[in-house]
Amino acid sequence: MNVTDPIRQVSVVSTGQVQIRPDHLASSWRPTFWWLLASRRWTGPRPINAYVIEHRDGLMLFDTGQDRASVTDPGYFPGGTTGFLYGRLARFEIGPQETLSAGLGRIGYAVGDVKTAVVSHLHQDHIGGLAELSHADIVVSQAEWNTLSSPLPEMRGLMTRHIDLPSLRWRRIEPEPTDNPSLAPFRSCHDLFGDGSLVLLPTPGHTPGSMSLLIRRPGRPPLMMVGDLTYDAHLLEIGHVPGVGSRRRLREATAMVNTMRQHYPGLVILPAHDPGAADRLAQATGQAPTLASA
């Protein structure tokens, strides 16, 4: 029996590059504030990816990348101690042609084509394209949205003035209970379009409301876009978690994703900042690499 694939294409665009601390990439014995203040080393450049899915119900994004204003506007980041810590955490390189709209244009889309944008979590390098998406539905978990009203959001990487824009149409979701064995060990999910092809799964740890996206297509390897659950698919596979967030919850979510491999042995893990993600996506989809950067 022929099964119609509701997904025409899956692509990735880069909105610049980021360097982080080695202890951020892979957790160590050192507490976060220790390595954040003491580290003198940076990783090599890593992409800031936004994933593009052409579904029969409309073009959608998983994450929206980094805003170029973050490297051109001196007032983009908070000042004082908070701004100093932002500068210690990451450094960015974003060219004039590495905006979300420019990246979409290079793979044949316009930013106005986007109908839905899912935000894995609300950190700056995932919400950078929001200002261009006032025409689209913006999906975030309710648990993640609630963190905006917690004390000192900027100290936790949440710049509300770049997130809660009056022009945006937010859709805050709560994953529904599921006993679907194909999603085990996950016990809750959100089926984005109701056809089982794009399923959002809660993977908290990096932030309290982080989500991942499972993509299932007939006759093709399943894909899982995991945001910042890991910065390297190989580290996730061996259970080594990043150094920012709740390490206990990161380990739990990482173990659940790895358990899913029992159902999907060919599961392709696509983090937001993994230099190998574009090539793995190309191999899984049978397309030429589509990391559309300048």
Protein Blocks (a to p, Z undefined) as FASTA:
>chain_A
ZZddfbfbdcdddebjddddfklmpccfbdfklmmmmpcbdcddddddddddddfkbccd
ehjbjafklmmmmklpcghjllmmmmmmpccdddfklcfklmmmmnopafklpmbdcdfb
lcfklmmmmmmmmmbccdddfklmmmmmpghkllnopafklmmgckbccddddddddfbf
klpcbfbdcdfkonopaccdddehjbmkbccdddddehiacdddehjmbacfklmmnopa
cfedjfklmmmmmmmmmmmmmmmmmlccddfklfklmmmmmmmnopacfbdcZZ
